[in-house]
Amino acid sequence: MDANELRALQAPLKEKYKADSSSAMVTLKAQGDLSGDGLACKVSTSRALIEAGLHPATGGTGLLACSGDMLLEALVACAGVTLKAVATAIDFRVKGGAVRAEGDLDFRGTLGVAKDAPVGFAEIRLFFDLETEEPQEQIDALIKLTERYCVVFQTLNRPPKLSVTAVVGGGR
């Protein structure tokens, strides 16, 4: 896909969202199944069923997906797609490369071993290894725009309002 094809693909959406801002608000959903034995939650994705469990640092076997890994994987996926879309839009030639994320967790927090240890990532780092002949100023612009428009990065960077609700009897 080139920049003109991307613009043609997105132009009607942009016009629709400008004319009716409420049409741009979409509620994404995820659902997990708590039934079954063991300490696991089966998460339905658009492509497969993923069974998530405890990380080995909290007593898991390592055979099930770890939600912390899934968070980093979501960041990598979003940042990679965003980078490629931005590169296409600005005619930036990416021959190849890789995206990776890593994050630091102190498992004392989630295990309740130390009250001063945070629960969750203390730091997350995102890396792009690009194969390109573009000049550094263009690379810098690409990364800045990718950071700006990556939904997962911005959600982590500026956390949304969160809420938790529990219902009994399967109500939603």
Rosetta blueprint (number, residue, H / E / L):
1 M L
2 D L
3 A H
4 N H
5 E H
6 L H
7 R H
8 A H
9 L H
10 Q H
11 A H
12 P H
13 L H
14 K H
15 E H
16 K H
17 Y H
18 K H
19 A H
20 D L
21 S H
22 S H
23 S H
24 A H
25 M L
26 V L
27 T L
28 L L
29 K L
30 A L
31 Q E
32 G E
33 D E
34 L L
35 S L
36 G L
37 D L
38 G L
39 L L
40 A E
41 C E
42 K E
43 V E
44 S E
45 T L
46 S L
47 R L
48 A L
49 L E
50 I E
51 E E
52 A E
53 G E
54 L L
55 H L
56 P H
57 A H
58 T H
59 G L
60 G L
61 T L
62 G L
63 L L
64 L L
65 A E
66 C L
67 S H
68 G H
69 D H
70 M H
71 L H
72 L H
73 E H
74 A H
75 L H
76 V H
77 A H
78 C H
79 A H
80 G H
81 V H
82 T H
83 L H
84 K H
85 A H
86 V H
87 A H
88 T H
89 A H
90 I L
91 D L
92 F L
93 R L
94 V L
95 K L
96 G E
97 G E
98 A E
99 V E
100 R E
101 A E
102 E E
103 G E
104 D E
105 L E
106 D L
107 F H
108 R H
109 G H
110 T H
111 L L
112 G L
113 V L
114 A L
115 K L
116 D L
117 A L
118 P L
119 V L
120 G L
121 F E
122 A E
123 E E
124 I E
125 R E
126 L E
127 F E
128 F E
129 D E
130 L E
131 E E
132 T L
133 E L
134 E L
135 P L
136 Q H
137 E H
138 Q H
139 I H
140 D H
141 A H
142 L H
143 I H
144 K H
145 L H
146 T H
147 E H
148 R H
149 Y H
150 C L
151 V H
152 V H
153 F H
154 Q H
155 T H
156 L H
157 N H
158 R L
159 P L
160 P L
161 K L
162 L L
163 S L
164 V L
165 T L
166 A L
167 V L
168 V L
169 G L
170 G L
171 G L
172 R L
